[in-house]
Amino acid sequence: MTHQAKNNRLGEYVISSVGEERYRAYIPAPLPPDPPLDMTRLYPLLDQASTALGRLDGMSMILPDPSLFLYMYVRKEAVLSSQIEGTQSSLSDLLLFEVDEAPGAPLDDVTEVSCYVAALTYGLTRLNDLPLSLRLLREIHAHLMNNARGGNKNPGEFRTSQNWLGGTRPGNAVFVPPPPDKLADCLGRFETFLHDETVRLPVLVKAALAHLQFETIHPFLDGNGRLGRLLITLILCAEGILRDPLLYLSLYLKTHRARYYELLQSVRETGNWEDWIEFFLQGVIETSRQATDAAQAIVKLFKDDRVTLEKSGRSTASALSIHALLQNRPIATSTRVTEATGMSLPTALRNLALLEELGIVREITGKDRNKIFVYGKFLDILSQGTEPLRR
């Protein structure tokens, strides 16, 4: 494609002002790109991505309880997506928080991640009775920002003031999204693209386009990055590409964040959507394979540990019940175990001690009372890649 043709895909800069300061804000061209995408260079990666995604989607058919895997995988995504925005919470921190124990990370960080879980879960459930729309995005945003940090950021409402990325003000920012008076037009065209059945593009390509366009519009005062990443999964589920919400790209984007930000800006400056889509499709391939491998490893772990229990000669229905509980929540207090299983505290502790002796769980407090047990190998599989970013 010629340089001039790519220029035709570019948006426009408008001069706006805050107080006495004037600055340039960017208004993206509507989707889909015009001239159309060069699909010949995209098809090989698209085929690989579709195959990898199909294998991942098929995993939900062989998992003994897909809901357990989804429960934990949603939490992993919440941690990763929030880390990209600067939180220091780990998956262990979130799980400790959810069983009312003190996490190792700042409480505000963990609360923010917990709100992401709530927003993601709400959005996926709401898709059952509401189409993917600006209304749904506002509703999800309200759940996402339902915390101390987000309370003053107009939860669930599109911004009415200027935001910017990088720098200390719009005048020295790296990027300035559309000014408030242009936001409604940009969002209207964006929603039209989401619903336009005349646009004949593969769903994965549509998701790639929509994610970048959403990030460029940046319609909320805060939370745009997290919601933009969630939008990818919402599109794949709404379009029927995934039966269950198993694909999340945050680990890939976290690992390659410098290239990710470079490509976002490159599309705005050059109109080169193809490079961005290739990067996106490579992320789908890598992430799908990682998730498939993780699901297979978890299934094998559960089976092997159950066999270990049964072959120990000391296996009881209580021990197997606790093992099943820890497949649901890999961090549990002794109180949680008694409440969930109905067994007495002495019985629970005796069987937890057996699981610990067999190397299935470990106790992490060292206390005589209020013990906390971790299904370590399960948590290790889930936690791969969730180490907090260094500031």
SESETOR-571918 format. One record per residue (C-alpha): residue number from 1; residue in one letter; x, y, z. Coordinates in Angstrom, 2 decimals. Layout:
! residues N
+-----+--------+---------+---------+---------+
| num | residu |    east |   north |      up |
+-----+--------+---------+---------+---------+
| NUM |      A |       X |       Y |       Z |
...
+-----+--------+---------+---------+---------+
! end
This chain:
! residues 391
+-----+--------+---------+---------+---------+
| num | residu |    east |   north |      up |
+-----+--------+---------+---------+---------+
|   1 |      M |    0.00 |    0.00 |    0.00 |
|   2 |      T |    1.31 |    3.43 |   -0.89 |
|   3 |      H |    2.19 |    5.99 |    1.72 |
|   4 |      Q |   -0.58 |    8.25 |    0.39 |
|   5 |      A |   -3.17 |    5.48 |    0.73 |
|   6 |      K |   -2.24 |    4.95 |    4.38 |
|   7 |      N |   -2.51 |    8.69 |    4.93 |
|   8 |      N |   -6.14 |    8.42 |    3.88 |
|   9 |      R |   -6.72 |    6.26 |    6.96 |
|  10 |      L |   -5.50 |    8.93 |    9.33 |
|  11 |      G |   -7.73 |   10.90 |   11.61 |
|  12 |      E |   -7.44 |   14.62 |   12.06 |
|  13 |      Y |   -6.01 |   16.93 |   14.65 |
|  14 |      V |   -8.15 |   19.72 |   16.02 |
|  15 |      I |   -7.07 |   22.68 |   18.09 |
|  16 |      S |   -8.73 |   22.83 |   21.48 |
|  17 |      S |   -8.04 |   24.67 |   24.71 |
|  18 |      V |   -8.17 |   24.38 |   28.47 |
|  19 |      G |   -8.12 |   27.78 |   30.09 |
|  20 |      E |   -5.56 |   29.77 |   28.12 |
|  21 |      E |   -3.61 |   26.71 |   26.96 |
|  22 |      R |   -4.18 |   25.55 |   23.40 |
|  23 |      Y |   -3.32 |   22.01 |   22.31 |
|  24 |      R |   -3.84 |   19.51 |   19.51 |
|  25 |      A |   -6.30 |   16.65 |   20.08 |
|  26 |      Y |   -6.68 |   13.67 |   17.77 |
|  27 |      I |   -9.95 |   12.48 |   16.24 |
|  28 |      P |   -9.62 |    9.03 |   14.66 |
|  29 |      A |  -11.03 |    8.16 |   11.26 |
|  30 |      P |  -14.07 |    5.86 |   11.48 |
|  31 |      L |  -13.73 |    2.10 |   11.17 |
|  32 |      P |  -13.18 |   -0.01 |    9.15 |
|  33 |      P |   -9.97 |    1.42 |    7.68 |
|  34 |      D |  -10.19 |    2.93 |    4.23 |
|  35 |      P |   -8.45 |    1.83 |    2.01 |
|  36 |      P |   -9.37 |   -1.69 |    3.20 |
|  37 |      L |   -6.90 |   -3.85 |    5.08 |
|  38 |      D |   -4.34 |   -5.87 |    3.14 |
|  39 |      M |   -5.74 |   -9.24 |    4.18 |
|  40 |      T |   -3.24 |  -11.24 |    2.08 |
|  41 |      R |   -0.49 |  -10.56 |    4.62 |
|  42 |      L |   -2.85 |  -11.21 |    7.53 |
|  43 |      Y |   -4.41 |  -14.52 |    6.49 |
|  44 |      P |   -1.51 |  -16.83 |    7.52 |
|  45 |      L |   -1.47 |  -15.47 |   11.08 |
|  46 |      L |   -5.25 |  -15.32 |   11.14 |
|  47 |      D |   -5.44 |  -19.04 |   10.31 |
|  48 |      Q |   -2.97 |  -19.87 |   13.10 |
|  49 |      A |   -4.81 |  -17.66 |   15.56 |
|  50 |      S |   -8.19 |  -19.17 |   14.71 |
|  51 |      T |   -6.80 |  -22.70 |   15.12 |
|  52 |      A |   -5.18 |  -21.89 |   18.47 |
|  53 |      L |   -8.36 |  -20.20 |   19.68 |
|  54 |      G |  -10.45 |  -23.19 |   18.56 |
|  55 |      R |   -8.26 |  -25.55 |   20.57 |
|  56 |      L |   -8.62 |  -23.33 |   23.62 |
|  57 |      D |  -12.38 |  -23.15 |   23.20 |
|  58 |      G |  -12.45 |  -26.95 |   22.96 |
|  59 |      M |  -10.75 |  -27.22 |   26.35 |
|  60 |      S |  -13.97 |  -26.14 |   28.03 |
|  61 |      M |  -15.49 |  -29.40 |   26.79 |
|  62 |      I |  -12.91 |  -31.64 |   28.48 |
|  63 |      L |  -12.36 |  -29.80 |   31.74 |
|  64 |      P |  -14.06 |  -31.67 |   34.61 |
|  65 |      D |  -15.57 |  -28.40 |   35.82 |
|  66 |      P |  -15.02 |  -25.46 |   33.44 |
|  67 |      S |  -16.51 |  -23.03 |   35.95 |
|  68 |      L |  -13.62 |  -23.62 |   38.36 |
|  69 |      F |  -11.03 |  -22.88 |   35.68 |
|  70 |      L |  -12.94 |  -19.80 |   34.58 |
|  71 |      Y |  -13.26 |  -18.58 |   38.16 |
|  72 |      M |   -9.50 |  -18.59 |   38.61 |
|  73 |      Y |   -8.64 |  -17.47 |   35.08 |
|  74 |      V |  -10.83 |  -14.38 |   35.40 |
|  75 |      R |   -8.88 |  -13.48 |   38.53 |
|  76 |      K |   -5.57 |  -13.96 |   36.80 |
|  77 |      E |   -6.69 |  -11.60 |   34.04 |
|  78 |      A |   -7.84 |   -9.04 |   36.61 |
|  79 |      V |   -4.41 |   -9.05 |   38.23 |
|  80 |      L |   -2.54 |   -8.78 |   34.93 |
|  81 |      S |   -4.73 |   -6.06 |   33.43 |
|  82 |      S |   -4.50 |   -4.00 |   36.61 |
|  83 |      Q |   -0.72 |   -4.46 |   36.77 |
|  84 |      I |   -0.40 |   -2.81 |   33.36 |
|  85 |      E |   -2.05 |    0.22 |   34.96 |
|  86 |      G |    0.46 |    0.20 |   37.83 |
|  87 |      T |   -1.03 |   -1.87 |   40.67 |
|  88 |      Q |    1.35 |   -4.12 |   42.60 |
|  89 |      S |   -1.18 |   -6.79 |   43.56 |
|  90 |      S |   -0.39 |  -10.45 |   42.87 |
|  91 |      L |   -2.84 |  -13.30 |   42.37 |
|  92 |      S |   -2.07 |  -14.51 |   45.90 |
|  93 |      D |   -2.87 |  -11.04 |   47.26 |
|  94 |      L |   -6.27 |  -11.08 |   45.56 |
|  95 |      L |   -7.14 |  -14.56 |   46.82 |
|  96 |      L |   -6.09 |  -13.67 |   50.38 |
|  97 |      F |   -8.24 |  -10.55 |   50.16 |
|  98 |      E |  -11.20 |  -12.63 |   49.04 |
|  99 |      V |  -10.94 |  -14.87 |   52.12 |
| 100 |      D |  -10.74 |  -11.78 |   54.37 |
| 101 |      E |   -7.01 |  -12.09 |   55.04 |
| 102 |      A |   -4.47 |   -9.29 |   54.76 |
| 103 |      P |   -2.75 |   -9.23 |   51.36 |
| 104 |      G |    0.90 |   -8.37 |   50.94 |
| 105 |      A |    0.19 |   -5.55 |   48.48 |
| 106 |      P |   -1.45 |   -2.20 |   49.36 |
| 107 |      L |   -5.13 |   -2.66 |   50.11 |
| 108 |      D |   -6.18 |   -0.05 |   47.53 |
| 109 |      D |   -4.32 |   -2.01 |   44.84 |
| 110 |      V |   -6.08 |   -5.25 |   45.74 |
| 111 |      T |   -9.48 |   -3.55 |   45.98 |
| 112 |      E |   -8.93 |   -2.16 |   42.48 |
| 113 |      V |   -8.21 |   -5.65 |   41.16 |
| 114 |      S |  -11.26 |   -7.02 |   42.96 |
| 115 |      C |  -13.41 |   -4.40 |   41.23 |
| 116 |      Y |  -12.02 |   -5.56 |   37.89 |
| 117 |      V |  -13.21 |   -9.10 |   38.69 |
| 118 |      A |  -16.66 |   -7.72 |   39.48 |
| 119 |      A |  -16.75 |   -5.63 |   36.28 |
| 120 |      L |  -15.59 |   -8.49 |   34.08 |
| 121 |      T |  -18.06 |  -10.93 |   35.60 |
| 122 |      Y |  -20.89 |   -8.41 |   35.32 |
| 123 |      G |  -20.13 |   -7.62 |   31.69 |
| 124 |      L |  -19.99 |  -11.24 |   30.58 |
| 125 |      T |  -23.27 |  -12.00 |   32.36 |
| 126 |      R |  -24.97 |   -8.89 |   30.99 |
| 127 |      L |  -24.16 |   -9.97 |   27.43 |
| 128 |      N |  -26.91 |  -12.55 |   27.82 |
| 129 |      D |  -29.59 |   -9.85 |   27.65 |
| 130 |      L |  -27.89 |   -6.73 |   26.29 |
| 131 |      P |  -25.93 |   -6.33 |   23.05 |
| 132 |      L |  -22.38 |   -5.04 |   23.09 |
| 133 |      S |  -23.03 |   -1.32 |   23.16 |
| 134 |      L |  -22.07 |    2.01 |   24.69 |
| 135 |      R |  -24.67 |    1.40 |   27.36 |
| 136 |      L |  -23.07 |   -1.89 |   28.34 |
| 137 |      L |  -19.59 |   -0.32 |   28.40 |
| 138 |      R |  -20.86 |    2.40 |   30.73 |
| 139 |      E |  -22.42 |   -0.19 |   33.04 |
| 140 |      I |  -19.21 |   -2.22 |   33.16 |
| 141 |      H |  -17.20 |    0.93 |   33.82 |
| 142 |      A |  -19.40 |    1.73 |   36.82 |
| 143 |      H |  -18.47 |   -1.63 |   38.37 |
| 144 |      L |  -14.81 |   -1.24 |   37.40 |
| 145 |      M |  -14.45 |    2.11 |   39.15 |
| 146 |      N |  -16.44 |    1.21 |   42.26 |
| 147 |      N |  -13.52 |    1.80 |   44.63 |
| 148 |      A |  -11.80 |    4.54 |   46.58 |
| 149 |      R |   -9.53 |    5.53 |   43.69 |
| 150 |      G |  -12.27 |    5.53 |   41.09 |
| 151 |      G |  -15.05 |    7.20 |   43.03 |
| 152 |      N |  -14.13 |   10.69 |   41.78 |
| 153 |      K |  -13.61 |    9.58 |   38.17 |
| 154 |      N |  -17.29 |    9.63 |   37.12 |
| 155 |      P |  -17.94 |    5.86 |   37.22 |
| 156 |      G |  -20.22 |    4.79 |   34.38 |
| 157 |      E |  -20.15 |    8.18 |   32.65 |
| 158 |      F |  -18.32 |    9.31 |   29.56 |
| 159 |      R |  -15.95 |   12.17 |   30.28 |
| 160 |      T |  -16.95 |   15.79 |   29.89 |
| 161 |      S |  -13.41 |   17.12 |   30.27 |
| 162 |      Q |  -10.15 |   16.58 |   28.42 |
| 163 |      N |   -7.83 |   13.71 |   29.34 |
| 164 |      W |   -4.39 |   12.93 |   27.97 |
| 165 |      L |   -1.64 |   10.30 |   28.00 |
| 166 |      G |    1.91 |   11.11 |   29.10 |
| 167 |      G |    3.01 |   14.54 |   30.18 |
| 168 |      T |    1.60 |   16.81 |   32.86 |
| 169 |      R |   -1.03 |   18.60 |   30.79 |
| 170 |      P |   -2.56 |   18.43 |   27.29 |
| 171 |      G |    0.02 |   20.87 |   25.95 |
| 172 |      N |    2.99 |   18.57 |   26.62 |
| 173 |      A |    1.21 |   15.20 |   26.45 |
| 174 |      V |    2.37 |   12.27 |   24.32 |
| 175 |      F |   -1.18 |   11.80 |   23.06 |
| 176 |      V |   -4.42 |   13.76 |   23.48 |
| 177 |      P |   -7.71 |   11.91 |   22.68 |
| 178 |      P |  -10.74 |   13.67 |   21.17 |
| 179 |      P |  -11.95 |   16.76 |   23.05 |
| 180 |      P |  -15.23 |   16.40 |   24.95 |
| 181 |      D |  -17.32 |   18.17 |   22.30 |
| 182 |      K |  -16.20 |   15.62 |   19.67 |
| 183 |      L |  -16.59 |   12.55 |   21.89 |
| 184 |      A |  -20.24 |   11.76 |   21.10 |
| 185 |      D |  -19.55 |   11.64 |   17.35 |
| 186 |      C |  -16.52 |    9.37 |   17.82 |
| 187 |      L |  -18.43 |    7.01 |   20.09 |
| 188 |      G |  -21.43 |    6.95 |   17.80 |
| 189 |      R |  -19.27 |    5.86 |   14.86 |
| 190 |      F |  -17.55 |    3.32 |   17.11 |
| 191 |      E |  -20.85 |    1.74 |   18.15 |
| 192 |      T |  -22.01 |    1.68 |   14.53 |
| 193 |      F |  -18.88 |   -0.31 |   13.63 |
| 194 |      L |  -19.57 |   -2.83 |   16.40 |
| 195 |      H |  -23.04 |   -3.52 |   14.99 |
| 196 |      D |  -22.52 |   -3.04 |   11.24 |
| 197 |      E |  -23.31 |   -6.40 |    9.63 |
| 198 |      T |  -22.14 |   -5.14 |    6.25 |
| 199 |      V |  -18.54 |   -5.07 |    7.50 |
| 200 |      R |  -17.15 |   -8.40 |    6.32 |
| 201 |      L |  -14.14 |   -8.86 |    8.57 |
| 202 |      P |  -13.00 |  -11.87 |   10.60 |
| 203 |      V |  -14.04 |  -11.46 |   14.24 |
| 204 |      L |  -10.44 |  -11.46 |   15.47 |
| 205 |      V |   -9.60 |   -8.61 |   13.12 |
| 206 |      K |  -12.73 |   -6.75 |   14.22 |
| 207 |      A |  -11.66 |   -7.17 |   17.86 |
| 208 |      A |   -8.18 |   -5.84 |   17.08 |
| 209 |      L |   -9.61 |   -2.78 |   15.33 |
| 210 |      A |  -12.16 |   -2.10 |   18.07 |
| 211 |      H |   -9.61 |   -2.36 |   20.88 |
| 212 |      L |   -7.25 |    0.17 |   19.35 |
| 213 |      Q |  -10.06 |    2.54 |   18.38 |
| 214 |      F |  -11.43 |    2.44 |   21.93 |
| 215 |      E |   -7.99 |    3.21 |   23.35 |
| 216 |      T |   -7.63 |    6.12 |   20.93 |
| 217 |      I |  -11.03 |    7.59 |   21.82 |
| 218 |      H |  -10.31 |    7.09 |   25.56 |
| 219 |      P |  -13.90 |    7.93 |   26.49 |
| 220 |      F |  -13.64 |    7.73 |   30.30 |
| 221 |      L |  -11.57 |    9.75 |   32.74 |
| 222 |      D |   -9.95 |    6.54 |   34.01 |
| 223 |      G |  -10.15 |    2.79 |   33.45 |
| 224 |      N |   -9.90 |    2.96 |   29.63 |
| 225 |      G |   -7.01 |    0.51 |   29.40 |
| 226 |      R |   -8.66 |   -2.15 |   31.50 |
| 227 |      L |  -12.02 |   -1.77 |   29.79 |
| 228 |      G |  -10.36 |   -1.74 |   26.37 |
| 229 |      R |   -8.69 |   -5.08 |   27.09 |
| 230 |      L |  -11.94 |   -6.53 |   28.39 |
| 231 |      L |  -13.64 |   -5.36 |   25.19 |
| 232 |      I |  -11.62 |   -7.94 |   23.23 |
| 233 |      T |  -13.10 |  -10.84 |   25.19 |
| 234 |      L |  -16.59 |   -9.33 |   25.09 |
| 235 |      I |  -16.46 |   -9.18 |   21.28 |
| 236 |      L |  -15.27 |  -12.78 |   20.94 |
| 237 |      C |  -18.04 |  -14.00 |   23.25 |
| 238 |      A |  -20.75 |  -11.80 |   21.71 |
| 239 |      E |  -19.83 |  -13.01 |   18.21 |
| 240 |      G |  -19.88 |  -16.67 |   19.31 |
| 241 |      I |  -16.18 |  -17.30 |   18.69 |
| 242 |      L |  -15.74 |  -18.40 |   22.30 |
| 243 |      R |  -18.28 |  -20.41 |   24.28 |
| 244 |      D |  -16.59 |  -19.41 |   27.52 |
| 245 |      P |  -14.48 |  -16.30 |   28.21 |
| 246 |      L |  -11.12 |  -18.06 |   28.13 |
| 247 |      L |   -8.99 |  -15.61 |   26.13 |
| 248 |      Y |   -7.35 |  -12.65 |   27.82 |
| 249 |      L |   -4.42 |  -10.82 |   26.23 |
| 250 |      S |   -3.15 |   -8.91 |   29.26 |
| 251 |      L |   -0.18 |  -11.23 |   29.89 |
| 252 |      Y |    0.95 |  -10.80 |   26.28 |
| 253 |      L |    0.45 |   -7.03 |   26.39 |
| 254 |      K |    2.22 |   -6.83 |   29.75 |
| 255 |      T |    5.19 |   -8.79 |   28.40 |
| 256 |      H |    5.38 |   -6.72 |   25.19 |
| 257 |      R |    4.06 |   -3.44 |   26.57 |
| 258 |      A |    6.71 |   -1.22 |   24.91 |
| 259 |      R |    5.86 |   -2.63 |   21.47 |
| 260 |      Y |    2.15 |   -2.43 |   22.29 |
| 261 |      Y |    2.28 |    1.30 |   23.06 |
| 262 |      E |    4.50 |    1.89 |   20.02 |
| 263 |      L |    1.97 |    0.25 |   17.70 |
| 264 |      L |   -0.99 |    2.13 |   19.19 |
| 265 |      Q |    0.73 |    5.39 |   18.39 |
| 266 |      S |    1.99 |    4.17 |   15.01 |
| 267 |      V |   -1.55 |    3.55 |   13.75 |
| 268 |      R |   -2.52 |    7.09 |   14.74 |
| 269 |      E |    0.52 |    8.60 |   13.04 |
| 270 |      T |    0.90 |    6.40 |    9.92 |
| 271 |      G |   -2.39 |    4.57 |    9.33 |
| 272 |      N |   -0.52 |    1.25 |    9.35 |
| 273 |      W |   -3.22 |   -0.98 |   10.83 |
| 274 |      E |   -1.67 |   -4.17 |    9.42 |
| 275 |      D |    1.36 |   -4.13 |   11.75 |
| 276 |      W |   -0.92 |   -3.71 |   14.74 |
| 277 |      I |   -3.21 |   -6.55 |   13.65 |
| 278 |      E |   -0.24 |   -8.88 |   13.08 |
| 279 |      F |    0.96 |   -8.12 |   16.62 |
| 280 |      F |   -2.55 |   -8.70 |   17.96 |
| 281 |      L |   -2.96 |  -12.03 |   16.15 |
| 282 |      Q |    0.43 |  -13.21 |   17.41 |
| 283 |      G |   -0.84 |  -12.39 |   20.88 |
| 284 |      V |   -3.96 |  -14.49 |   20.32 |
| 285 |      I |   -1.78 |  -17.42 |   19.20 |
| 286 |      E |    0.60 |  -17.20 |   22.17 |
| 287 |      T |   -2.13 |  -16.56 |   24.73 |
| 288 |      S |   -4.38 |  -19.36 |   23.45 |
| 289 |      R |   -1.54 |  -21.85 |   23.58 |
| 290 |      Q |   -0.52 |  -20.74 |   27.08 |
| 291 |      A |   -4.09 |  -21.03 |   28.33 |
| 292 |      T |   -4.54 |  -24.45 |   26.72 |
| 293 |      D |   -1.29 |  -25.69 |   28.28 |
| 294 |      A |   -2.34 |  -24.31 |   31.67 |
| 295 |      A |   -5.73 |  -26.01 |   31.49 |
| 296 |      Q |   -4.13 |  -29.33 |   30.58 |
| 297 |      A |   -1.57 |  -28.97 |   33.40 |
| 298 |      I |   -4.32 |  -28.22 |   35.91 |
| 299 |      V |   -6.39 |  -31.22 |   34.85 |
| 300 |      K |   -3.31 |  -33.45 |   35.19 |
| 301 |      L |   -2.43 |  -31.97 |   38.60 |
| 302 |      F |   -5.91 |  -32.57 |   40.02 |
| 303 |      K |   -5.90 |  -36.14 |   38.75 |
| 304 |      D |   -2.37 |  -36.91 |   40.00 |
| 305 |      D |   -3.05 |  -35.48 |   43.46 |
| 306 |      R |   -6.28 |  -37.41 |   43.78 |
| 307 |      V |   -4.38 |  -40.60 |   42.90 |
| 308 |      T |   -1.72 |  -39.70 |   45.49 |
| 309 |      L |   -4.44 |  -39.32 |   48.09 |
| 310 |      E |   -6.13 |  -42.57 |   47.20 |
| 311 |      K |   -2.87 |  -44.53 |   47.14 |
| 312 |      S |   -1.74 |  -43.15 |   50.50 |
| 313 |      G |   -3.88 |  -45.69 |   52.30 |
| 314 |      R |   -5.14 |  -42.87 |   54.51 |
| 315 |      S |   -7.52 |  -41.27 |   52.08 |
| 316 |      T |  -10.88 |  -40.33 |   53.51 |
| 317 |      A |  -14.02 |  -38.75 |   52.14 |
| 318 |      S |  -13.11 |  -35.67 |   54.18 |
| 319 |      A |   -9.65 |  -35.37 |   52.61 |
| 320 |      L |  -11.10 |  -35.75 |   49.12 |
| 321 |      S |  -13.73 |  -33.15 |   49.96 |
| 322 |      I |  -11.07 |  -30.65 |   51.03 |
| 323 |      H |   -9.05 |  -31.42 |   47.88 |
| 324 |      A |  -12.15 |  -30.67 |   45.79 |
| 325 |      L |  -12.70 |  -27.42 |   47.70 |
| 326 |      L |   -9.13 |  -26.28 |   47.02 |
| 327 |      Q |   -9.64 |  -26.88 |   43.31 |
| 328 |      N |  -12.27 |  -24.18 |   43.57 |
| 329 |      R |  -10.28 |  -21.80 |   45.78 |
| 330 |      P |   -6.54 |  -22.57 |   46.04 |
| 331 |      I |   -6.19 |  -20.46 |   49.19 |
| 332 |      A |   -8.44 |  -21.29 |   52.13 |
| 333 |      T |   -8.50 |  -20.71 |   55.86 |
| 334 |      S |   -9.27 |  -23.56 |   58.23 |
| 335 |      T |  -12.50 |  -21.70 |   59.08 |
| 336 |      R |  -13.44 |  -21.54 |   55.40 |
| 337 |      V |  -12.85 |  -25.29 |   55.09 |
| 338 |      T |  -15.15 |  -26.08 |   58.02 |
| 339 |      E |  -17.86 |  -23.75 |   56.73 |
| 340 |      A |  -17.73 |  -25.06 |   53.16 |
| 341 |      T |  -17.57 |  -28.77 |   54.03 |
| 342 |      G |  -19.58 |  -28.93 |   57.25 |
| 343 |      M |  -16.86 |  -30.91 |   59.04 |
| 344 |      S |  -15.61 |  -30.07 |   62.51 |
| 345 |      L |  -12.44 |  -28.05 |   62.99 |
| 346 |      P |  -10.44 |  -31.01 |   64.39 |
| 347 |      T |  -11.50 |  -33.17 |   61.43 |
| 348 |      A |  -10.63 |  -30.42 |   58.97 |
| 349 |      L |   -7.20 |  -29.80 |   60.51 |
| 350 |      R |   -6.43 |  -33.52 |   60.64 |
| 351 |      N |   -7.17 |  -33.94 |   56.94 |
| 352 |      L |   -5.39 |  -30.72 |   56.00 |
| 353 |      A |   -2.35 |  -32.08 |   57.84 |
| 354 |      L |   -2.59 |  -35.22 |   55.70 |
| 355 |      L |   -2.74 |  -33.13 |   52.51 |
| 356 |      E |    0.25 |  -31.15 |   53.75 |
| 357 |      E |    2.21 |  -34.32 |   54.53 |
| 358 |      L |    1.54 |  -35.60 |   51.01 |
| 359 |      G |    2.83 |  -32.34 |   49.52 |
| 360 |      I |   -0.54 |  -31.29 |   48.12 |
| 361 |      V |   -1.02 |  -28.19 |   50.29 |
| 362 |      R |    1.18 |  -26.02 |   52.47 |
| 363 |      E |    0.33 |  -23.90 |   55.49 |
| 364 |      I |    1.66 |  -20.36 |   55.10 |
| 365 |      T |    1.16 |  -18.61 |   58.45 |
| 366 |      G |    3.14 |  -20.82 |   60.83 |
| 367 |      K |    0.48 |  -20.12 |   63.45 |
| 368 |      D |   -1.25 |  -22.60 |   65.72 |
| 369 |      R |   -4.60 |  -20.94 |   65.08 |
| 370 |      N |   -6.26 |  -19.25 |   62.10 |
| 371 |      K |   -4.20 |  -21.29 |   59.68 |
| 372 |      I |   -4.17 |  -20.54 |   55.95 |
| 373 |      F |   -3.57 |  -23.34 |   53.48 |
| 374 |      V |   -2.46 |  -23.00 |   49.86 |
| 375 |      Y |   -2.83 |  -25.50 |   47.04 |
| 376 |      G |    0.67 |  -24.53 |   45.97 |
| 377 |      K |    1.15 |  -26.32 |   42.66 |
| 378 |      F |   -2.27 |  -25.17 |   41.41 |
| 379 |      L |   -1.52 |  -21.58 |   42.36 |
| 380 |      D |    1.92 |  -21.81 |   40.75 |
| 381 |      I |    0.37 |  -22.80 |   37.40 |
| 382 |      L |   -2.15 |  -19.98 |   37.59 |
| 383 |      S |    0.39 |  -17.39 |   38.75 |
| 384 |      Q |    2.80 |  -17.76 |   35.83 |
| 385 |      G |    3.46 |  -14.27 |   34.49 |
| 386 |      T |    1.63 |  -12.42 |   37.25 |
| 387 |      E |    4.67 |  -11.08 |   39.08 |
| 388 |      P |    4.08 |   -7.35 |   39.66 |
| 389 |      L |    5.82 |   -4.98 |   37.28 |
| 390 |      R |    8.74 |   -3.03 |   38.65 |
| 391 |      R |    8.03 |    0.65 |   38.96 |
+-----+--------+---------+---------+---------+
! end
